């Protein structure tokens, strides 16, 4: 009987550790604005300042589907979930 209790304790500690690590990554990502963070503010296009008005995202590539962001409907600039221009369409 001791072994089943020890196995449950180990499972709980591993599960709790993974959940805690995910929470820490999300909090730090939101503070430093990287891919792991959550942005609840509206996104403005970095080139034309158009506000993304759609309530639901329609990703155009796998990066947008996994990490957020979108493509401006007006000028076609691709940006991340924080509103920073990406790729060849970024202003220089």
LOPA-917348 format. One record per residue (C-alpha): residue in three letters; x, z, y. Coordinates in pm, 1 decimal. Example, Ala and Ser with C-alpha at 12.3 -4.5 7.8 and 13.67 -1.06 7.14 Angstrom:
<rs>
<r code="ALA" u="1230.0" w="780.0" v="-450.0"/>
<r code="SER" u="1367.0" w="714.0" v="-106.0"/>
</rs>
This chain:
<rs>
<r code="UNK" u="0.0" w="0.0" v="0.0"/>
<r code="UNK" u="291.4" w="59.3" v="234.5"/>
<r code="UNK" u="388.8" w="-307.7" v="220.9"/>
<r code="UNK" u="51.1" w="-442.7" v="337.3"/>
<r code="UNK" u="55.2" w="-208.4" v="639.6"/>
<r code="UNK" u="411.5" w="-308.6" v="724.9"/>
<r code="UNK" u="323.4" w="-677.9" v="694.2"/>
<r code="UNK" u="24.8" w="-633.9" v="926.3"/>
<r code="UNK" u="243.4" w="-448.2" v="1176.5"/>
<r code="UNK" u="506.7" w="-722.5" v="1170.5"/>
<r code="UNK" u="238.0" w="-989.6" v="1209.8"/>
<r code="UNK" u="87.2" w="-800.7" v="1506.1"/>
<r code="UNK" u="425.7" w="-757.0" v="1674.8"/>
<r code="UNK" u="515.8" w="-1125.8" v="1633.1"/>
<r code="UNK" u="171.8" w="-1237.0" v="1757.5"/>
<r code="UNK" u="185.4" w="-998.1" v="2054.6"/>
<r code="UNK" u="539.8" w="-1112.3" v="2137.0"/>
<r code="UNK" u="440.4" w="-1480.6" v="2137.9"/>
<r code="UNK" u="136.7" w="-1412.6" v="2358.6"/>
<r code="UNK" u="346.2" w="-1205.6" v="2598.8"/>
<r code="UNK" u="611.6" w="-1476.7" v="2619.5"/>
<r code="UNK" u="347.5" w="-1741.0" v="2696.6"/>
<r code="UNK" u="199.5" w="-1522.0" v="2969.0"/>
<r code="UNK" u="541.4" w="-1460.4" v="3124.6"/>
<r code="UNK" u="621.5" w="-1835.8" v="3121.2"/>
<r code="UNK" u="287.5" w="-1910.6" v="3289.5"/>
<r code="UNK" u="331.1" w="-1646.9" v="3560.8"/>
<r code="UNK" u="689.0" w="-1750.6" v="3638.4"/>
<r code="UNK" u="591.2" w="-2119.6" v="3628.2"/>
<r code="UNK" u="314.4" w="-2058.3" v="3881.0"/>
<r code="UNK" u="550.7" w="-1872.3" v="4113.9"/>
<r code="UNK" u="831.8" w="-2130.9" v="4102.9"/>
<r code="UNK" u="590.9" w="-2427.2" v="4065.5"/>
<r code="UNK" u="728.2" w="-2584.9" v="3748.8"/>
<r code="UNK" u="553.3" w="-2752.4" v="3453.5"/>
<r code="UNK" u="443.7" w="-2422.8" v="3294.5"/>
<r code="UNK" u="252.1" w="-2298.6" v="3600.3"/>
<r code="UNK" u="-115.8" w="-2326.5" v="3691.4"/>
<r code="UNK" u="-226.2" w="-2486.7" v="4019.4"/>
<r code="UNK" u="-578.3" w="-2400.0" v="4135.8"/>
<r code="UNK" u="-543.9" w="-2560.3" v="4480.6"/>
<r code="UNK" u="-666.5" w="-2914.1" v="4555.8"/>
<r code="UNK" u="-400.2" w="-3183.8" v="4520.3"/>
<r code="UNK" u="-312.7" w="-3405.3" v="4817.7"/>
<r code="UNK" u="-129.6" w="-3735.6" v="4774.3"/>
<r code="UNK" u="224.5" w="-3696.3" v="4914.4"/>
<r code="UNK" u="218.6" w="-4047.5" v="5068.9"/>
<r code="UNK" u="-129.3" w="-4095.8" v="5216.9"/>
<r code="UNK" u="-258.6" w="-3733.1" v="5213.9"/>
<r code="UNK" u="-572.8" w="-3838.9" v="5024.3"/>
<r code="UNK" u="-739.0" w="-3542.9" v="4849.7"/>
<r code="UNK" u="-810.4" w="-3585.9" v="4478.2"/>
<r code="UNK" u="-1188.7" w="-3552.1" v="4479.8"/>
<r code="UNK" u="-1262.8" w="-3584.3" v="4109.4"/>
<r code="UNK" u="-1359.8" w="-3263.8" v="3930.9"/>
<r code="UNK" u="-1233.3" w="-3395.4" v="3595.9"/>
<r code="UNK" u="-884.9" w="-3537.0" v="3542.5"/>
<r code="UNK" u="-836.1" w="-3884.4" v="3395.7"/>
<r code="UNK" u="-470.2" w="-3896.7" v="3288.0"/>
<r code="UNK" u="-309.3" w="-4240.5" v="3285.9"/>
<r code="UNK" u="-9.4" w="-4147.7" v="3070.5"/>
<r code="UNK" u="104.8" w="-3881.7" v="2824.6"/>
<r code="UNK" u="296.7" w="-3684.2" v="3090.7"/>
<r code="UNK" u="-16.5" w="-3646.3" v="3301.5"/>
<r code="UNK" u="-215.9" w="-3543.0" v="2995.3"/>
<r code="UNK" u="32.6" w="-3274.0" v="2893.1"/>
<r code="UNK" u="157.6" w="-3136.3" v="3225.1"/>
<r code="UNK" u="-105.3" w="-3230.1" v="3484.3"/>
<r code="UNK" u="-87.4" w="-3444.9" v="3792.5"/>
<r code="UNK" u="-239.7" w="-3783.1" v="3853.9"/>
<r code="UNK" u="-228.1" w="-4114.4" v="4033.1"/>
<r code="UNK" u="-364.5" w="-4161.7" v="4385.1"/>
<r code="UNK" u="-676.2" w="-4379.8" v="4395.6"/>
<r code="UNK" u="-586.5" w="-4511.5" v="4742.8"/>
<r code="UNK" u="-212.9" w="-4592.6" v="4735.8"/>
<r code="UNK" u="-124.6" w="-4565.6" v="4363.7"/>
<r code="UNK" u="143.0" w="-4296.3" v="4399.5"/>
<r code="UNK" u="196.8" w="-4087.5" v="4086.1"/>
<r code="UNK" u="232.5" w="-3714.4" v="4153.8"/>
<r code="UNK" u="267.8" w="-3391.9" v="3956.3"/>
<r code="UNK" u="16.3" w="-3107.0" v="3947.8"/>
<r code="UNK" u="173.2" w="-2954.4" v="4258.0"/>
<r code="UNK" u="131.1" w="-3274.9" v="4464.7"/>
<r code="UNK" u="496.6" w="-3385.5" v="4454.8"/>
<r code="UNK" u="563.4" w="-3759.2" v="4419.3"/>
<r code="UNK" u="717.2" w="-3877.6" v="4092.2"/>
<r code="UNK" u="900.8" w="-4183.9" v="3971.0"/>
<r code="UNK" u="964.5" w="-4512.8" v="4149.9"/>
<r code="UNK" u="673.4" w="-4466.3" v="4393.4"/>
<r code="UNK" u="823.1" w="-4150.1" v="4547.7"/>
<r code="UNK" u="911.1" w="-4164.4" v="4916.9"/>
<r code="UNK" u="1285.0" w="-4162.8" v="4985.2"/>
</rs>
